[in-house]
Amino acid sequence: MQESHQTPPAYKGLLKHALILALAFGLLWYAFKGIDLQDIWNYAKNLKPLPVFLVIVSGVFGNFLRSYRWTLLLRPLKSESEPNISQFNSFYAVAIGYAVNVFAPRGGEVARLLSICKSEKLPWAGVLPTLLIDRLLDVAFLLAVFGLTLLILPPTLLNAMPWLQSGGLVLLIVVIVGLVAMPFTGTIFSRLLKISAFQ
């Protein structure tokens, strides 16, 4: 009888973290390749710590909110016995996606998909639509902010181009209606298909 030689879990964990560190250093090298580090250091010395700290905190908090929103979209894919999605796994997948995008644009979405599928044992065919919905929500919020910006432009600019304010209002209404109708799009499309089949 042959003995099965399996890698101990501790070594698997060390190997995983070593690969992650190697990937991180590789991405940093690629991102700063061809850049004079002395110039970066000279600029960094003149930076004020508080704005840099606020940018880092806002970036981490924004990614946390995005990963939390994604967990809400992923919950229906989990079993009833274990319906929750790990917030850490979701945040980790989002961070991995941003890191991969540094050297492979749009490759981050694939890395994000593979990461969450492996950590949460989810089917990729079910996770893929959540990525599309997540991107649509990003676009919707971006348009909403743009529409809100048009509503609060300086009066001098609004007097010169009054259509900007009405355009911003219309854009906000379209975004709100789209967000409200999004959960019902599946039902709407299925009914439209049934109607077209009978015609």
matplotlib code that plots the C-alpha trace (Angstrom):
import matplotlib.pyplot as plt

x = [0.0, 1.5, 1.5, -0.1, 2.2, 0.1, 1.4, 0.7, -1.8, 0.9, 3.2, 0.2, -0.4, 3.2, 3.4, 0.2, 1.5, 4.9, 3.2, 1.1, 4.1, 6.0, 3.0, 2.8, 6.5, 6.2, 3.3, 5.1, 8.2, 6.0, 4.2, 7.4, 9.4, 11.1, 10.3, 13.1, 12.6, 14.6, 12.0, 9.3, 11.1, 11.6, 7.9, 7.0, 9.1, 7.0, 3.7, 1.6, 0.8, -2.9, -4.2, -2.3, -3.8, -7.3, -6.8, -5.7, -8.6, -11.2, -9.8, -9.9, -13.4, -14.6, -13.3, -14.9, -18.3, -17.9, -17.0, -20.0, -22.3, -20.9, -21.6, -25.3, -25.3, -23.5, -25.7, -28.4, -25.6, -24.9, -26.7, -29.4, -27.3, -24.5, -26.0, -23.4, -20.4, -17.2, -16.6, -12.8, -12.9, -15.0, -12.6, -9.6, -11.0, -11.7, -8.2, -6.7, -8.7, -7.3, -3.8, -4.0, -5.5, -2.2, -0.4, -3.4, -6.3, -9.7, -7.7, -8.7, -12.3, -11.1, -8.8, -11.7, -14.0, -11.5, -10.6, -14.2, -15.2, -12.3, -12.6, -16.4, -16.8, -19.2, -20.0, -18.4, -21.5, -23.4, -20.8, -20.3, -23.7, -23.0, -19.9, -22.0, -24.5, -21.8, -20.3, -23.8, -24.2, -20.9, -22.0, -25.4, -23.8, -21.3, -24.1, -26.1, -23.1, -22.7, -26.4, -26.2, -23.2, -25.1, -27.8, -25.4, -23.3, -22.6, -25.5, -23.4, -22.8, -26.4, -27.7, -25.5, -26.5, -29.8, -30.3, -27.6, -29.8, -32.8, -30.4, -29.0, -32.5, -33.5, -30.3, -31.0, -34.6, -33.4, -30.8, -33.3, -35.9, -33.2, -32.1, -35.7, -36.5, -33.3, -34.6, -37.6, -35.6, -35.6, -39.4, -39.9, -37.7, -39.3, -42.8, -41.6, -40.2, -43.5, -45.5, -43.2, -43.5, -47.3, -47.2]
y = [0.0, 3.3, 6.2, 9.4, 12.4, 15.5, 18.9, 20.0, 22.9, 25.1, 24.7, 25.5, 28.7, 29.7, 29.0, 31.0, 34.0, 33.8, 33.8, 36.8, 38.7, 37.8, 39.0, 42.2, 43.0, 42.1, 44.5, 47.3, 46.7, 46.8, 50.0, 51.9, 50.5, 53.4, 55.9, 57.8, 56.9, 59.9, 62.2, 60.3, 60.7, 64.4, 64.8, 62.6, 64.7, 67.8, 66.0, 66.9, 63.7, 64.5, 64.7, 61.5, 59.8, 61.0, 59.7, 56.3, 56.0, 57.1, 54.6, 51.7, 52.7, 53.0, 49.5, 48.2, 49.6, 48.2, 44.7, 44.9, 45.7, 42.7, 40.4, 41.4, 40.4, 37.1, 36.0, 34.2, 31.9, 30.5, 27.6, 28.1, 26.4, 29.0, 32.1, 34.6, 35.8, 36.6, 40.3, 39.7, 37.3, 39.9, 42.8, 40.6, 39.7, 43.4, 44.4, 41.6, 42.8, 46.4, 45.0, 42.9, 45.8, 47.6, 45.4, 43.7, 46.1, 44.3, 41.3, 42.3, 41.3, 37.7, 37.7, 39.0, 36.3, 33.5, 34.7, 34.8, 31.5, 29.7, 31.3, 31.0, 27.9, 29.6, 28.7, 31.1, 31.1, 32.5, 35.0, 36.4, 38.2, 39.9, 41.4, 42.9, 44.2, 45.7, 47.5, 48.8, 50.2, 51.9, 53.6, 54.5, 56.2, 58.0, 59.4, 60.3, 62.3, 64.0, 64.9, 66.3, 68.3, 69.9, 71.0, 72.9, 74.7, 78.4, 80.7, 82.5, 79.3, 78.2, 81.5, 81.1, 77.5, 76.9, 73.5, 72.1, 72.2, 70.5, 68.0, 67.1, 66.7, 64.4, 62.4, 62.0, 60.8, 58.3, 56.9, 56.6, 54.9, 52.5, 51.6, 51.0, 48.9, 46.8, 44.1, 43.6, 43.5, 39.6, 39.5, 42.2, 40.5, 37.1, 38.7, 40.5, 37.2, 35.5, 38.3, 38.2, 34.4, 34.6, 37.3]
z = [0.0, -1.1, 1.3, 0.0, 0.3, 0.8, 1.5, 5.1, 5.4, 7.0, 4.0, 1.7, 3.6, 3.5, -0.2, -0.9, 1.0, -0.7, -4.1, -3.1, -2.0, -5.2, -7.2, -5.2, -5.7, -9.4, -9.8, -8.0, -10.2, -13.4, -12.2, -11.4, -14.3, -16.2, -13.5, -11.7, -8.0, -6.9, -8.5, -6.7, -3.4, -4.0, -4.6, -1.6, 0.8, -0.1, 0.5, 3.5, 5.6, 6.4, 2.7, 1.9, 4.9, 4.0, 0.4, 1.6, 4.2, 1.6, -0.9, 1.6, 2.7, -0.9, -1.6, 1.6, 0.5, -3.0, -1.6, 0.8, -2.1, -3.9, -1.0, -1.2, -4.9, -4.2, -1.3, -3.4, -4.8, -1.3, 0.3, 2.9, 5.5, 5.0, 3.3, 4.3, 2.1, 3.9, 3.9, 4.0, 0.9, -1.0, -0.1, -0.9, -4.4, -5.1, -4.1, -6.2, -9.1, -8.8, -8.5, -11.7, -13.6, -13.1, -15.7, -17.4, -18.1, -17.6, -16.3, -12.8, -13.4, -14.2, -11.2, -9.0, -10.4, -9.8, -6.3, -5.0, -6.7, -5.0, -1.6, -1.3, -3.5, -5.9, -9.5, -11.9, -14.1, -11.2, -10.2, -13.7, -13.8, -10.4, -11.9, -14.7, -12.3, -10.1, -13.1, -14.1, -10.5, -10.8, -14.0, -12.5, -9.5, -11.7, -13.8, -10.7, -9.4, -12.8, -12.9, -9.4, -10.3, -13.2, -10.8, -8.5, -11.1, -10.6, -11.5, -14.1, -16.0, -15.7, -17.0, -20.1, -20.6, -18.9, -20.5, -18.2, -15.2, -16.9, -18.4, -15.0, -13.6, -16.4, -15.9, -12.2, -12.9, -15.5, -13.1, -10.2, -12.4, -13.7, -10.2, -9.1, -12.2, -12.1, -9.7, -12.1, -15.4, -15.4, -15.1, -17.6, -20.2, -19.7, -20.2, -23.4, -24.7, -24.1, -25.8, -28.9, -29.0, -29.3, -32.0]

ax = plt.figure().add_subplot(projection="3d")
ax.plot(x, y, z, "-o")
ax.set_aspect("equal")
plt.show()
